[in-house]
Amino acid sequence: MTAPGVLLAIAIVSEVIATTALRASDGFTRPLPVTIMLAGYVCSFYLLSVIVRKMSIGLAYAIWAGIGTALIALISVLVYDEQMAGIQVLGIGFVIVGVVMINAAGVSH
């Protein structure tokens, strides 16, 4: 059986790919990005359902959402040339710090 951490990393990557495809779908008008988006979200949520058998749902979701949010924000700046204000960068930093704190607290299953 694969370690929950590896599955969680795959779930995060799947969700980030799906969200990036959502942006590329141009309002669901482009079939390939819509297909990638649907497949990515299904994969991500399936993996989350497997992960929470071995890991606290609070910890798994905090890591998944926090890292996913940070990666999507980075992609939006690098790929889509979107601007990010300092306060937004600070907020994403707080999300990451929060995930680290939850992880450090050792939330149990």
N, C-alpha and C positions, 0 to 999 in steps of 0.2 A: 504494500500500500504506500502511496506517495505521501510524503509529509504534508501536513496542513499548510505550512508556510510556502511550499512550492506551489500547491494548488491555489493558495491565496494570491501569489504573484501572477499566476496565469489568469486568474479571475480579474485582477486589476488591469492587466494588459488587455484582456478581452473587452472590458468595459471602456477603457480609453480608446481602443480602436473603434468600438461601436459609437461612442460619443463623437469622435472625429468624423466618422462616416455620416452621422446625423447632420453635422454641419455641411458636409459635402453633398448631401442628398438634395440640397436646394429646395427645401419644403416638400420632400417626398416626390420630386419630379424626376429624379435620376434613379433608375432601377438598381444598378450595381451598388451604389452606396447604401440604398435602402436594404438590400439583401445582406450586405456586410454588417450593417447596423443591427438588424434583427438577429443574425447569427451570433454576433458579439454579445449582445445582451442576454440571449438564451444561454450561451456558454457560461457567461459570467455568473448569472443567477443559479444555474445548475451547480457550478463549482461551489458557490457560497452555500448551497443546501448540503453539499457533501462536507464542506469544511466545518460547519457548525455541529456536526456529529462529534468532533474532536476538540473544538475550540469554542470558547464563549462567543455567543452571537454578538454581544456588545463589543468585544475586542475585535472580532473578525470584521464587523461592519465599520467600526471606527477606522481601522487600518485601510480597508477597501475604499471607503468614502474619502478619507483624508488624503491618501496617496493619489487616488484617482483625481481628486479635485486639483491637487498641486500639479499633476502631470498635464491635465487638460488646460490649466491656466498657462503653463509653459508652452504647450503646443499652440495655443491661441496666439501667443506673442511671436513664436518662431515661424510658424507655418502660415498663419492668417494675418500676420502683421498687425495684430490688435494691440492697442496701447493699454498699459496697466499703471495706474497711479500708485504712488508709494504706500498709501493706506491699504490698497488691495494686496500689495506684496506683503505688508505687515500682517494682514488678516490671514493670508495663506500660511505665513510663518506660524501664526497662532494655532491654526488647524494642525500643522505638523507637530508642533510642540504638544498639543493636546493628545494626539495619537501616541506620541512617545510616552507621555505621562500615564496614559491608560495602560499601555504595554508594561511600563515599569511597575505599575501598581499590582501587576500579576492577577488580572481578572481571571477568575477560575471558571471552569466549565460547569 
